[in-house]
Amino acid sequence: MIFDFDMIRNFYSNLKFRISEVRNRIASPMTYSEKILYSHLIKKTDEKNNQLNNHYIRNESYLNFLPDRIAMQDATAQMALLQFMQTGKQKTKIPTTVHCDHLIKAQYGSDIDLKKSIKENQEIYNFLKSASNKYGIGFWTPGSGIIHQVLLENYAFPGGMIIGTDSHTPNSGGLGMLGVGIGGADAVEVMSGDFLELKLPKIIGVYLKGRLNGWSSPKDIILKLSGILGTTGATGFIIEYFGEGTECLTCTGKATICNMGAEIGATSSLFPYDTKMKDFLDKSGRKEISDMADKVKDFLKADIEVYQNPYVYYDQVIKIDLNLLEPYINGPFTPDRAIPISKMKEEAKKNDWPTNIEVGLIGSCTNSSYEDMSKVISIIKQAKKKKLKISSELLVTPGSNRVYQIIKKQGFISIFQSIGAKIFSNACGPCIGQWKRKGRNNKKKNTIIHSFNRNFSSRNDGNPKTHAFIASPEIVTALIFSGDLTFDPRKDFIKNEIGESVKFEEPISMDMPIFFRNFNLMELGYEAPENSGKEIIKIDSNSERLQVLFPFLSWNGEDLLNVKLLIKIKGKCTTDHISMAGRWLKYRGHLEKISENLLIGAVNAFNGKTNKIKNIITGNYGYIPDTAKFYKFKNISTVIVGDENYGEGSSREHAAMEPRFLGVRVILAKSFSRIHETNLKKQGILALTFLDPLDYYKIQEEDTFHFYIKNFFPKKNINVKLIHKNGDQKNIIVQHSYNERQIQWFMAGSFLNFIRKRESS
């Protein structure tokens, strides 16, 4: 079965006409991402409201899009479906799927872990399955695979547009499909029949020159680019790759690169359609799709004028010479600390990093494809021939049930096990902190290396002293045989078990076998919705895992006066800091329970400590959630002050719903990540940024704020008065990015209130 076949056929049948229609209105050559965006604009029947008639500006104009599909993973789907239940809709208006990949904890191995997780999470899986049946949503069962690998294998198609409640949804760009990570509230709006409102992104063109060689891999392209741009450098941008170097990259290699664009803030990342994508479609059982794509292939890439004059049509152009690219190891504690492998010895010594690697991990949605596994196996086969044994623990996570069944059939599983590797379930596992690591409570300084996408402090194992480094699967594998972070497999030798000095040869990637497509959907873990509209969803009022949502209060139209400072945060504050994953994942469907983890990982700017802030009323120091609850009980509104790129990381809207639930009315930061800023707006929190970033330093520990917002309009700055404990007052000016529709959300108290009010009227 090919999902969405009729829809895709209609899309390709109309693509030429749609693009020509766009050209009649936009007299300029188009990038590939522009073609996809404009072909997915909401079409207006009247000329006056036609979006392409209006003057638009990249990174300023808001446009309305109709995506082809929505995907949700189980951790974010809970809150999204709880919100969707409040809309009164009977069925999703857009094809939608739920993927059970986040709640499976890695500990013993795939079989035991999967059974244990299904038992522990039965209430959640029953809820997700029941809601999926009721609302016509496709359901991928626990063990079926990681959402983005499953989407690539079954749903992605060149030229399409997909949105997902996970920040790594741009993974689909490896197959030429524009993927955008969103919060659950955005998904609910589109599921309800509304549109996706998106600020038109700027576009970075990345020119890939030459060909990869030796130990260099697609992962090294994005690791290097992360070092060039940093975690905020692509915020508000789509990254579009072009040049002859794109043609040497496999589809899954391209997906790896697009996946990690989230780590540098990109709205999406995209490769043009080519023969490697065709090959992947053919071998995954979707030759009919590639045949249709071939007929319109000139529309599935940028116009020739763009490639001839990239500096004219892209807002920024970056050139990476693949001929000269060496392997990278990024980290620790941030994915943009990019270190060429030749410099690691020097960097490790300078920074006093522990160089003994305790664990190497292969997998995550970034590098868990058949291609990744085949490269790892080629190195293990070499090591066995050279009489090498692993010096570090090796943990492997296949990306999907399809990948697992194939590598099992080809003998890869037994080869992994022959060297002592442990195979985890086809799920996110250690990448998102779902890893019960041996000795995790020791909190000792140590090093791990993995092929994942993020390495924030405490993310993988809950230990803030774990130094996590990111590399390609082949580099991870080579290094676990040496056990040394500074080992360079291109030139260094290792002593084997009989005392010989041996050296690795370059890894080899195997072609995806033709039987990659020979699976039925039930085998892969897919369940189609049954009894659509008739299912009754039951939520136990005493449940600790699920809680029915109640509306947030609307804005009374007055200024926000006497707002107390909850916390002023210093440095990096990701969604992991705001709402930790790991053991807290089990509460993703219970807003009151999960709010107990609000900002417990954030650093207080006044004392340098985590989860310890001053209660301005009592004068005592306490935990952040407890202090927030105290203020809420006293009916005192609060404000959170953040640093740069506040809310970077995942799409989890809990990081916006928790502060809203605990009485936070305003978050004032130097800057926001894209998804998190939207999530805050959706939940009725006032998201503001300093007009002068230096005003951040004027804020003192016991400050009271007056926000003068009676006249709240788009592009109109807001005056704020700071009142210090000693009575001194300072006036500062802050800014916002709300448009008229988003202001309506704020006035209503949340987007959900806005929808309900609109539907009732």
C-alpha positions in Angstrom: 0.0 0.0 0.0 1.2 3.5 -0.9 -0.1 6.1 1.6 -1.8 9.2 0.1 -1.5 7.9 -3.5 -4.5 9.8 -4.9 -3.5 13.0 -3.1 0.1 12.8 -4.4 -1.1 12.0 -7.9 -3.4 15.0 -7.9 -0.5 17.1 -6.5 1.9 16.2 -9.3 -0.9 16.6 -11.9 -1.5 20.1 -10.8 2.0 21.1 -10.0 2.9 22.6 -13.4 -0.2 24.7 -13.5 0.2 25.8 -9.9 3.8 26.9 -10.5 2.9 28.7 -13.7 0.1 30.4 -11.7 2.7 31.6 -9.2 5.1 32.8 -12.0 2.3 35.0 -13.3 2.3 36.8 -10.0 5.9 36.7 -9.0 8.2 37.8 -11.8 11.4 36.3 -10.3 13.2 32.9 -10.5 12.3 30.8 -7.5 14.3 28.6 -5.1 13.1 25.1 -4.5 11.7 25.9 -1.1 9.8 28.9 -2.6 8.2 26.6 -5.1 7.0 24.3 -2.4 5.8 27.1 -0.1 3.9 28.9 -2.9 2.3 25.8 -4.2 1.0 25.1 -0.7 -0.5 28.6 -0.1 -4.1 28.8 0.9 -5.9 29.8 -2.3 -8.3 32.7 -2.1 -11.1 32.9 -4.5 -11.1 36.7 -4.7 -8.2 38.7 -6.2 -8.2 41.2 -3.3 -7.2 38.5 -0.8 -4.9 36.5 -3.0 -1.8 36.1 -0.9 0.5 36.3 -3.9 -1.0 39.7 -4.8 0.3 41.2 -1.6 3.8 42.5 -1.2 5.7 40.0 1.0 9.0 40.3 2.8 11.1 37.4 3.9 11.3 37.0 7.7 8.5 39.6 8.1 5.4 38.7 6.2 3.0 36.0 7.6 1.5 33.7 5.0 -1.0 30.9 5.3 -0.2 27.4 4.1 -2.1 24.1 3.7 0.3 21.2 4.4 -0.2 17.7 2.9 0.2 15.8 6.2 0.6 16.1 9.9 2.7 13.8 12.1 2.8 13.6 15.9 5.0 11.5 18.2 3.5 10.0 21.3 5.0 12.5 23.8 3.6 15.6 22.1 0.5 13.9 20.7 -1.0 13.5 24.1 -1.3 17.2 24.8 -2.2 17.9 21.1 -5.1 15.4 21.2 -6.3 16.7 24.6 -6.5 20.1 23.0 -8.1 18.8 19.8 -10.8 17.2 22.0 -11.8 20.7 23.1 -12.5 22.0 19.6 -15.6 19.8 19.1 -14.3 18.5 15.8 -15.2 15.0 14.8 -12.3 14.2 12.4 -9.0 15.7 11.4 -9.2 17.7 8.2 -5.7 16.8 7.1 -4.1 13.2 6.9 -2.5 12.7 10.3 -0.5 10.0 12.1 0.6 9.2 15.7 3.9 7.5 16.2 4.8 5.7 19.5 8.5 6.2 19.8 9.3 8.5 22.8 8.0 6.6 25.8 10.1 3.4 25.4 12.9 3.3 27.9 16.2 1.8 27.0 17.8 -0.5 29.6 18.0 -4.2 29.0 17.5 -4.7 25.3 14.8 -4.4 22.7 12.5 -7.3 23.6 12.4 -6.8 27.4 12.4 -3.0 27.1 9.5 -2.9 24.6 7.3 -5.3 26.7 8.1 -3.3 29.9 7.3 0.0 28.3 4.0 -1.2 26.8 2.9 -2.4 30.2 4.0 0.9 32.0 2.5 3.1 29.3 -0.7 1.1 28.6 -3.0 4.0 29.7 -1.3 6.4 27.3 -1.2 4.0 24.4 -4.9 3.2 24.9 -5.7 6.9 24.9 -3.7 7.6 21.8 -5.1 4.6 20.0 -8.7 5.4 21.1 -8.3 9.1 20.0 -6.7 8.0 16.7 -9.7 5.8 16.0 -12.2 8.5 16.9 -10.6 11.2 14.8 -9.4 9.2 11.8 -5.7 9.2 12.6 -3.2 6.5 11.5 -1.5 4.8 14.4 2.0 3.4 14.5 2.4 1.1 17.4 5.3 1.0 20.0 8.3 -0.7 18.4 7.3 0.4 14.8 10.1 2.9 14.7 11.2 6.5 15.2 8.8 9.0 13.7 11.1 10.6 11.2 12.5 7.3 9.8 9.0 5.9 9.5 7.9 9.1 7.7 10.8 8.9 5.3 10.1 5.3 4.4 6.3 5.7 4.0 5.0 9.2 3.6 7.6 11.7 2.4 7.5 12.7 -1.3 9.4 15.3 -3.3 7.7 18.7 -3.5 5.3 18.0 -0.6 4.9 19.8 2.7 4.6 18.1 6.1 4.3 19.5 9.6 5.1 17.6 12.7 5.0 18.1 16.5 8.7 17.4 16.7 11.5 19.8 15.8 13.3 17.2 13.6 10.4 17.0 11.1 12.7 18.7 8.5 14.3 15.2 8.2 11.9 14.8 5.3 14.0 17.3 3.3 16.3 14.4 2.5 13.5 13.2 0.2 12.8 16.7 -1.2 9.8 17.3 1.1 9.6 20.5 3.1 9.2 19.6 6.7 8.4 22.1 9.5 8.5 21.4 13.2 5.6 22.9 15.1 4.0 22.8 18.5 0.9 20.7 19.2 -1.3 23.9 19.2 -0.3 24.5 15.6 -1.1 20.9 14.7 -4.5 21.3 16.4 -5.4 24.3 14.3 -4.5 22.6 11.0 -6.3 19.4 12.1 -9.3 21.5 12.8 -9.5 22.8 9.3 -7.5 26.0 9.7 -4.2 26.9 8.0 -0.6 26.9 9.1 0.5 30.5 9.7 4.2 30.9 9.1 6.4 33.9 8.8 8.0 33.7 5.4 11.5 32.5 6.1 14.7 33.8 4.6 16.8 31.3 2.7 20.4 30.2 3.2 21.9 28.4 0.2 24.6 25.9 1.0 26.8 25.1 -2.0 28.3 21.6 -1.7 31.3 21.3 -3.9 33.1 18.1 -4.9 32.5 14.7 -3.3 32.8 13.1 0.1 35.8 10.7 0.5 37.5 8.6 3.1 36.0 8.8 6.6 33.9 11.9 5.8 30.2 11.4 5.9 26.9 13.4 5.4 26.9 13.9 9.2 30.2 15.8 9.0 28.5 18.3 6.6 26.0 19.4 9.2 28.4 19.2 12.1 30.7 21.6 10.2 27.8 23.9 9.3 26.7 23.9 12.9 30.1 25.3 13.8 29.8 28.0 11.1 26.3 29.2 12.0 25.9 28.3 15.7 22.6 27.4 17.4 20.9 30.6 16.3 22.5 31.3 13.0 19.7 29.8 10.9 16.8 31.0 13.0 14.1 32.3 10.6 15.8 30.6 7.6 15.2 27.6 5.4 18.5 25.9 4.4 18.6 24.8 0.8 21.5 22.7 -0.4 22.7 22.7 -4.0 25.7 22.0 -6.1 27.3 18.8 -7.5 28.1 17.6 -4.0 24.4 16.9 -3.4 24.3 14.2 -6.1 26.8 12.0 -4.2 24.7 11.9 -1.1 22.2 9.1 -0.5 18.6 10.0 0.5 19.2 9.0 4.1 22.4 10.9 4.2 20.6 14.0 3.0 17.9 13.3 5.7 20.7 13.3 8.4 21.7 16.7 7.3 18.2 18.1 7.1 17.4 16.6 10.5 20.1 18.4 12.3 19.2 21.8 10.8 17.0 22.1 13.9 20.1 22.4 16.0 21.1 25.7 14.2 17.5 27.1 14.4 16.4 26.4 10.8 12.7 26.4 10.0 13.4 23.7 7.5 16.2 22.2 5.4 15.8 20.8 1.8 17.6 19.0 -1.0 16.5 19.1 -4.7 15.0 15.9 -6.2 17.6 13.6 -7.8 18.4 10.0 -8.7 19.3 9.1 -5.1 15.8 10.0 -4.0 14.4 8.1 -6.8 16.4 5.0 -5.8 15.1 5.3 -2.2 11.5 5.6 -3.3 11.9 2.6 -5.6 13.5 0.4 -3.0 11.0 1.3 -0.3 8.1 0.2 -2.5 7.0 3.5 -3.9 8.2 3.4 -7.5 4.8 4.8 -8.6 5.7 8.0 -6.7 9.2 8.3 -8.3 7.7 7.7 -11.7 5.4 10.7 -11.2 8.1 12.8 -9.7 10.4 12.1 -12.7 7.8 13.7 -15.0 7.9 17.0 -13.1 11.5 16.8 -11.9 12.4 20.3 -13.3 9.9 21.7 -10.9 11.4 19.8 -7.9 14.5 22.0 -7.7 15.4 25.6 -7.9 15.2 27.5 -11.2 18.5 27.5 -13.2 18.9 31.2 -12.7 19.1 30.6 -8.9 22.0 28.1 -9.3 23.8 30.4 -11.8 23.5 33.5 -9.4 23.0 32.1 -5.9 24.1 35.3 -4.2 21.2 37.1 -5.9 18.4 34.7 -4.8 19.6 33.4 -1.5 19.9 35.7 1.5 23.1 34.1 2.5 25.4 31.6 0.7 27.8 29.2 2.4 30.3 27.0 0.5 31.5 23.7 1.8 34.2 21.8 -0.1 33.5 18.1 0.4 36.8 17.2 -1.1 38.5 18.8 1.9 36.0 18.0 4.6 37.3 15.9 7.5 35.3 14.1 10.1 34.0 16.3 13.0 33.2 15.6 16.6 30.9 18.2 18.1 30.5 19.0 21.8 30.3 18.8 24.7 27.1 20.3 26.0 26.2 22.0 22.7 25.8 20.7 19.1 27.6 23.7 17.6 31.0 23.3 19.2 32.5 21.9 16.0 35.9 20.2 16.3 37.7 18.6 13.4 38.9 15.2 14.4 42.5 16.3 13.8 42.1 19.0 16.5 40.4 16.9 19.2 43.6 15.9 21.0 44.5 19.5 21.4 41.0 20.7 22.4 40.5 17.9 24.9 43.8 18.7 26.6 43.1 22.4 26.7 39.6 22.0 28.2 40.5 19.0 30.5 37.8 16.8 29.0 37.8 13.2 30.0 39.1 11.3 27.0 38.2 7.8 28.1 34.9 6.9 26.3 32.6 4.9 28.5 29.7 4.4 26.0 29.2 4.8 22.3 25.7 5.0 21.0 24.4 4.5 17.4 20.9 5.6 16.4 18.3 8.3 16.9 16.2 9.8 14.2 19.4 11.3 12.8 21.4 8.2 12.0 19.5 5.0 12.3 18.9 4.0 8.7 20.0 0.9 6.9 22.9 2.9 5.3 24.1 3.9 8.8 23.9 0.4 10.1 25.8 -1.0 7.1 28.7 1.4 7.6 28.9 0.5 11.2 28.9 -3.2 10.4 31.7 -2.7 7.8 33.9 -1.4 10.6 33.0 -4.1 13.0 33.8 -6.8 10.4 37.2 -5.1 10.0 37.8 -5.1 13.7 37.0 -8.8 14.1 39.4 -9.7 11.3 42.1 -7.5 13.0 41.4 -9.2 16.3 40.2 -6.0 18.0 37.8 -5.9 20.9 35.6 -3.0 22.0 37.0 -0.8 24.8 33.7 1.0 25.4 30.1 -0.2 25.7 28.2 -0.1 22.4 24.5 0.5 22.2 22.5 0.4 19.0 19.1 1.7 18.1 17.6 0.8 14.7 15.4 3.5 13.2 12.4 1.5 12.3 10.9 -2.0 12.4 11.7 -2.2 8.6 15.3 -1.4 9.2 15.5 -3.9 12.1 14.0 -6.7 10.1 16.4 -6.2 7.3 19.5 -6.0 9.3 18.4 -9.1 11.2 17.9 -10.9 8.0 21.3 -9.9 6.8 23.0 -11.1 9.9 23.9 -7.6 11.3 22.2 -8.2 14.6 24.3 -11.3 15.3 27.4 -9.4 14.3 26.6 -6.6 16.7 26.0 -9.1 19.5 29.2 -11.0 18.8 31.2 -8.0 20.0 29.0 -7.4 23.0 26.8 -4.6 21.6 23.3 -4.2 23.0 20.4 -3.7 20.6 17.6 -1.4 21.9 14.1 -1.0 20.6 13.2 0.9 17.5 12.6 4.1 19.4 14.2 7.3 20.5 15.6 5.9 23.7 18.9 7.5 25.0 18.7 10.3 22.5 15.9 11.9 24.5 17.0 10.8 28.0 14.9 7.5 27.9 18.0 5.6 29.0 18.4 3.9 32.3 22.1 3.9 32.2 24.1 1.7 34.6 25.6 3.8 37.4 23.7 6.9 36.3 23.3 8.1 39.9 27.1 8.4 40.4 27.1 11.9 38.8 30.8 11.5 38.0 32.6 13.3 35.2 32.7 11.0 32.1 32.5 11.0 28.3 30.1 9.3 25.9 30.0 9.7 22.1 26.9 9.2 20.0 25.4 9.8 16.5 22.4 11.7 17.9 21.5 15.3 17.2 21.6 17.0 20.6 24.1 16.9 23.5 22.7 19.4 26.0 23.8 19.0 29.6 22.0 16.1 31.4 20.0 15.3 28.2 21.0 11.7 27.6 21.5 10.2 31.0 20.4 12.9 33.5 24.0 13.5 34.7 25.2 17.1 34.2 28.8 15.9 34.3 28.4 13.6 31.3 30.4 15.0 28.4 28.4 14.0 25.3 30.0 14.3 21.9 28.3 14.0 18.5 29.9 12.3 15.5 28.9 10.1 12.5 28.1 6.4 13.2 31.3 5.3 11.6 33.5 7.6 13.8 31.5 6.5 16.9 32.2 2.9 16.1 35.9 3.3 15.4 36.3 5.2 18.6 34.6 2.6 20.8 37.3 0.1 19.7 40.0 2.5 20.8 38.1 3.8 23.8 39.8 7.2 23.3 38.1 10.4 22.3 41.3 11.6 20.6 41.7 8.6 18.4 41.8 9.4 14.6 41.0 6.3 12.6 42.4 7.9 9.4 46.0 7.7 10.7 46.2 6.2 14.2 46.9 2.5 15.1 45.4 0.4 17.8 47.0 -2.6 19.6 44.9 -5.8 19.1 44.5 -8.7 21.5 47.8 -10.3 20.4 49.8 -7.1 20.6 49.9 -6.1 17.0 49.4 -2.5 15.9 46.6 -2.4 13.4 44.8 0.4 11.5 41.2 0.7 10.2 40.4 1.0 6.5 37.8 3.3 5.2 34.2 2.3 6.0 32.0 0.9 3.2 28.3 1.6 2.7 26.1 -1.2 1.3 23.3 -0.6 -1.1 19.8 -0.9 0.3 18.5 -4.4 -0.6 15.6 -4.7 -2.9 13.6 -6.6 -0.3 13.5 -3.3 1.8 10.1 -3.0 0.2 8.7 -6.4 0.9 6.7 -5.8 4.1 3.0 -5.3 4.8 1.9 -2.5 7.0 0.8 -4.7 9.8 4.2 -6.3 10.0 5.7 -2.8 10.2 3.4 -1.8 13.0 0.8 0.4 11.3 -2.9 0.3 12.4 -5.5 2.1 10.3 -8.3 4.0 12.2 -11.4 2.0 12.9 -14.9 3.1 13.9 -14.0 6.7 13.1 -16.2 9.1 15.1 -17.8 6.4 17.2 -15.0 5.8 19.7 -15.6 7.0 23.2 -12.5 8.5 24.9 -12.3 7.9 28.6 -10.0 9.7 31.0 -9.9 8.7 34.6 -10.2 11.8 36.8 -7.7 10.2 39.3 -5.2 9.4 36.6 -1.6 10.6 37.1 -0.8 10.3 33.4 -3.8 12.1 31.7 -5.8 15.2 32.7 -8.6 16.9 30.9 -7.7 20.5 30.0 -9.5 23.6 31.3 -9.4 27.0 29.5 -6.9 29.6 30.5 -8.4 32.9 31.6 -8.7 35.6 28.9 -7.0 39.0 29.0 -9.1 41.7 30.7 -7.8 44.4 28.3 -5.9 46.2 31.0 -2.2 46.9 31.6 -0.3 44.1 33.4 0.7 45.8 36.6 2.6 44.6 39.7 4.1 41.6 37.9 6.8 39.9 40.0 10.0 38.4 38.7 9.9 34.6 39.0 13.4 34.0 37.7 16.1 35.8 35.6 17.8 33.1 33.6 21.5 33.1 32.8 22.8 31.5 29.6 21.4 28.6 27.6 17.8 27.8 28.4 16.5 25.1 26.1 13.2 23.3 26.2 15.1 20.6 28.2 15.9 23.2 30.8 12.3 24.5 30.9 10.5 21.1 30.8 12.9 18.2 31.1 12.3 14.9 29.3 13.6 11.6 30.7 11.5 10.5 33.7 9.1 13.4 33.2 8.0 12.1 29.8 5.3 10.0 31.5 3.5 13.2 32.6 3.2 14.7 29.1 -0.6 14.2 29.2 -1.1 15.7 32.7 -0.4 19.4 32.8 -0.6 19.8 36.5 1.9 16.9 37.2 4.4 18.0 34.5 4.3 21.6 35.7 6.3 20.3 38.7 9.4 20.3 36.5 9.1 24.0 35.4 12.5 25.4 34.8 14.3 23.1 37.2 17.3 23.0 34.8 17.6 26.7 34.4 20.4 28.7 36.0 19.4 31.6 38.2 21.4 34.7 37.1 21.6 36.0 40.7 23.1 32.9 42.5 24.3 30.7 39.6 22.2 27.8 40.9 19.6 25.7 39.3 16.1 25.4 40.7 16.7 27.9 43.5 15.0 31.3 43.4 14.0 33.9 45.9 10.3 34.3 46.8 9.9 38.1 46.8 7.0 38.0 49.2 8.5 35.7 51.9 12.2 36.5 51.3 13.0 32.8 51.4 14.7 30.7 48.6 12.9 27.7 47.2 12.3 25.5 44.2 11.0 27.2 41.1 7.7 25.2 40.7 6.9 25.6 44.4 7.5 29.4 44.2 5.4 29.7 41.1 2.6 27.8 42.8 2.9 30.2 45.8 2.5 33.2 43.5 -0.4 31.6 41.6 -2.2 30.8 44.9 -1.8 34.5 46.0 -3.1 35.6 42.5 0.2 37.3 41.7 1.2 37.4 38.1 4.9 36.7 37.3 7.4 37.2 34.5 10.4 35.1 33.4 13.4 36.9 32.0 15.5 34.9 29.6 18.8 35.2 27.7 19.6 34.5 24.0 17.6 32.0 22.0 15.3 31.2 24.8 13.4 27.9 24.2 15.8 26.4 21.7 15.5 22.6 21.2 12.4 20.5 20.8 8.9 21.5 19.8 7.4 20.5 23.2 4.6 23.0 24.0 4.7 21.9 27.6 7.5 24.4 27.9 4.9 27.1 27.2 1.9 25.5 28.9 3.6 24.9 32.2 4.5 28.6 32.9 1.0 29.6 31.7 -0.6 27.0 34.1 1.5 28.3 37.0 0.5 32.0 36.5 3.4 33.3 34.3 1.9 36.1 32.1 5.1 37.4 30.4 8.4 36.0 29.1 10.9 38.7 28.3 14.1 37.5 26.6 17.0 38.7 24.5 15.7 36.4 21.7 13.5 33.4 21.2 13.7 30.2 19.1 11.1 30.1 16.4 8.9 27.2 17.6 8.9 28.2 21.2 8.0 31.8 20.5 4.9 30.5 18.6 4.0 28.1 21.4 4.1 30.9 23.9 1.8 33.0 21.7 -0.6 30.1 21.3 -0.9 29.6 25.0 -1.7 33.2 25.8 1.7 34.2 27.3 3.1 37.6 26.2 6.4 36.8 24.5 8.6 40.0 24.4 12.2 40.8 23.6 14.4 43.6 24.8 14.7 46.5 22.3 18.1 47.1 23.9 19.6 43.7 25.0 21.7 45.6 27.6 18.4 46.2 29.5 18.6 42.6 30.6 21.3 43.7 33.0 19.1 46.3 34.6 16.8 43.7 36.1 17.3 42.9 39.8 16.3 39.9 41.9 13.3 41.5 43.6 11.9 43.6 40.8 8.3 44.4 40.1 7.2 45.1 36.5 4.4 47.2 35.0 3.7 46.3 31.3 1.7 49.0 29.6 -0.2 46.9 27.0 -3.6 48.5 26.8 -2.8 49.6 23.2 -1.5 46.3 22.0 -1.0 46.5 18.2 1.3 44.8 15.7 4.8 46.5 15.3 4.1 48.8 18.3 6.7 48.7 21.0 5.7 48.3 24.7 6.8 50.5 27.6 7.8 48.7 30.8 8.5 50.2 34.2 10.9 48.3 36.5 10.6 49.0 40.2 13.5 47.9 42.3 13.2 46.8 45.9 14.8 50.2 47.1 12.1 52.1 45.2 14.2 53.2 42.3 12.4 53.0 38.9 13.7 52.5 35.4 11.8 52.6 32.1 12.7 50.3 29.3 11.2 49.6 25.9 10.5 46.0 24.7 9.3 44.7 21.4 7.2 41.9 20.0 6.4 40.0 16.8 2.6 39.6 17.2 0.4 40.1 14.2 -3.3 40.9 14.4 -4.4 37.2 14.6 -1.9 36.4 17.3 -3.0 39.4 19.3 -6.5 37.8 19.2 -5.1 34.7 20.7 -3.7 36.7 23.6 -6.9 38.6 24.1 -8.9 35.3 24.2 -6.4 33.8 26.6 -5.1 31.1 24.2 -5.5 30.0 20.6 -7.9 27.3 21.8 -10.1 29.8 23.5 -10.0 31.8 20.2 -11.1 28.7 18.2 -13.9 27.8 20.6 -15.2 31.4 20.6 -15.1 31.6 16.8 -16.8 28.2 16.4 -19.6 29.1 18.9 -20.3 32.4 17.1 
